Amino acid sequence: MEQGSAREGVRPAYAPGAFSRAPADGRMPEARVPEQARSEQAGVERAGGRPADGEQARGEHTHSEPPAPRVVQRHSVRGQILDALRAALVDGELVPGQVYSAPALGARFGVSATPVREAMQRLAVEGAVEVVPNRGFRVSERGPRELAELAEVRALIEVPVMLSLARTVPAHRWCGLRPLAEATVTAAAVGDRAAYAESDRAFHRAVLMLSGNEQLVAVADELHRRSQWPLVSGPATRRADLLADASEHTALLDALVSQDLAVVQALVREHFAGADR
C-alpha cells in the first residue's frame, strides 16, 4: 500500500512514462511533452515573464486592463515538472546513485533548465536527491534499514490515531472514503506504481484528516512520500504486491466501520510492514 494514486484517465501533462527506462550510460531518453507546455514556458522566458515586443499575450486586451501575471503559468510548469520527477522516482526511471543535470532534463521536457532546477531543489529539501556542485542532482541511495525505520515511525503515528478515530468517527464518514480505497485497487490492477503511490497517499491523508490535526497530516504525508522512493537495489514492486496492499485499504475501512479495534491495529501494522518489501 505504499506505492501511489490513481486518476483514471487523468495524468499530469508530464506523466510517468515521459521517461522510458534510463539506459546504462545514465542518459535520459526523450520525454514526451505537450506543445501547450512548451508555449507556456516560452512565454515565461521572454522578456522577464512578459511577451516579446510587438507580441500580444493570449487573452490580453488592447485597452488599459493589465495582462494576467505570467508568473502563474511559470509556477504551473514547475509544478508539472515536479509531479513528473516524483513519478519518475517512484517508477525507478530516475535511478538511485545516478546524476542528472537540469539542462539535460529540461531539454527532454521541452522547457528551460530553470523550472527543472527549481523542482529538483524541492526534491533535495525532501531528501529525494542530493545537489552535486557543477554537475546536477544525484538520486539518493537508500537501503532496507531506512525503509524499515520509516515504516516504524509511520506506525507510531498512524496506529494510535486510527484506533482513536475508530472509536469516534461515524460509519457514514468511513463509507465516504470508499472511492479513494477503490482508486488504489484500480491503479494496482494495471501495475501503475506512480498512480498507486499517489492514490495510496490520498487515502491515508483522507483518513488522518478526520483527526482535525493538520500538522499530523503533513508530517505523516511526508514520511509516506519518502517511504515510496525505490531502494538502491532490489526487485521492482510486482503487481501482485500492489494488489495485496490495495486490498488492505478496503479491509481497513470495513474494520473502521465495525469499530473492530484489534483488526484495525493488525491491518495498519501489516500494511506498513508490507512497505518494507
Summary of the structure (lengths in Angstrom):
residues: 277
radius of gyration: 21.0
end to end distance: 10.6
largest distance: 69.6
contacts: 865
relative contact order: 0.16
helix: 59%
strand: 4%
